[in-house]
């Protein structure tokens, strides 16, 4: 599940909006999904806790200073930066939002990942539900 929000600065409100967007993108069926951010103040804030509670998400945070703890998320954003963001100039915030939407749709439905058997995230998730 992926949600995002764009702002001039990171805040708990921005994180809460991203959580709401991720849940909406999944049609609301996210109860017991684990949210695993780093220990930044925006993620430990009461507003973020409320958003998680509202949607039935389980919060999980690793130990302070353990950089590999959140490596899948760090890898995702590095991939986005190198495959999309650094290769384009966005004249407006709307252009950036449209580009992110398009890239995230590609990432979830078409981009293959070695860590999940060269499947896209959507195909991998489908394979799990078929196997169950």
C-alpha positions in Angstrom: 0.0 0.0 0.0 1.4 3.3 -1.0 0.3 6.8 -0.3 2.0 10.1 -0.7 1.5 13.8 -0.1 3.5 16.7 -1.5 4.4 19.7 0.6 7.1 22.4 1.1 8.0 20.7 4.4 7.3 17.4 6.0 4.8 17.4 8.8 2.4 15.0 10.7 -0.5 16.5 8.6 1.3 15.6 5.4 1.9 12.0 6.7 -1.8 11.8 7.8 -2.9 12.8 4.3 -0.6 10.2 2.7 -2.1 7.5 5.0 -5.6 8.6 4.0 -4.6 8.5 0.4 -3.1 5.0 0.7 -6.1 3.6 2.4 -8.4 5.3 -0.2 -6.3 3.8 -3.1 -6.9 0.3 -1.6 -10.6 0.9 -1.2 -10.4 1.0 2.6 -9.5 -2.7 3.1 -6.3 -2.1 5.1 -7.2 -3.1 8.6 -4.1 -4.7 10.4 -1.7 -3.5 7.7 1.6 -2.6 9.2 2.9 1.0 8.8 6.6 0.9 9.3 8.2 4.4 9.2 11.3 5.7 10.6 11.3 7.6 14.0 10.9 11.1 12.6 8.7 13.4 14.6 6.1 13.5 11.9 5.7 9.7 12.1 5.6 9.6 15.9 3.1 12.5 16.2 -0.3 12.1 17.7 -1.9 13.1 14.4 -0.2 10.2 12.6 -1.3 7.8 15.4 -4.9 9.0 15.0 -4.7 8.4 11.2 -3.5 4.8 11.9 -6.1 4.2 14.5 -8.9 5.6 12.2 -7.9 3.0 9.5 -7.0 0.1 11.8 -3.3 0.2 10.8 -0.7 -1.3 13.1 2.3 1.0 13.8 5.8 -0.5 13.9 9.0 1.3 14.4 12.5 -0.1 14.6 15.3 1.0 16.9 16.8 4.4 16.6 19.9 4.4 14.3 19.1 1.2 12.6 19.3 2.3 9.0 18.5 -1.0 7.2 15.3 -1.3 9.3 13.3 0.7 6.7 15.3 -0.2 3.7 12.4 -1.2 1.4 10.9 2.3 1.7 14.3 3.9 1.3 14.9 1.8 -1.8 11.5 2.8 -3.3 12.2 6.5 -3.0 15.7 6.0 -4.4 14.3 4.2 -7.4 11.7 6.9 -7.9 14.3 9.6 -7.7 16.6 7.9 -10.2 14.0 6.6 -12.7 11.6 9.6 -12.6 12.3 12.7 -10.5 16.0 13.4 -11.5 15.2 12.9 -15.2 12.5 15.6 -15.5 11.8 19.3 -14.7 8.4 20.0 -13.4 7.0 23.4 -14.0 4.2 23.1 -11.6 3.2 21.1 -8.5 0.4 19.6 -10.6 2.9 18.3 -13.1 4.9 16.6 -10.3 1.7 15.1 -8.8 0.7 13.7 -12.3 4.2 12.3 -12.9 4.2 10.6 -9.4 0.7 9.1 -10.0 1.8 7.7 -13.3 5.1 6.3 -12.0 3.5 4.8 -9.0 0.9 3.0 -11.1 3.7 1.7 -13.3 5.8 0.7 -10.2 2.9 -1.3 -8.7 1.5 -2.9 -11.9 4.4 -3.2 -14.4 7.8 -2.9 -12.8 9.3 -6.2 -11.9 11.2 -6.7 -8.7 14.0 -9.2 -8.0 13.1 -9.5 -4.3 9.6 -10.9 -5.2 10.5 -13.3 -8.0 10.6 -10.8 -10.8 6.9 -10.0 -10.4 5.3 -6.6 -10.1 3.9 -5.8 -6.6 0.3 -6.2 -7.9 1.1 -9.6 -9.4 2.9 -10.7 -6.3 0.0 -9.7 -4.1 -2.4 -11.6 -6.4 -0.2 -14.7 -6.2 -0.4 -14.6 -2.5 -4.2 -14.5 -2.5 -4.4 -17.3 -5.1 -2.0 -19.5 -3.0 -4.1 -19.0 0.2 
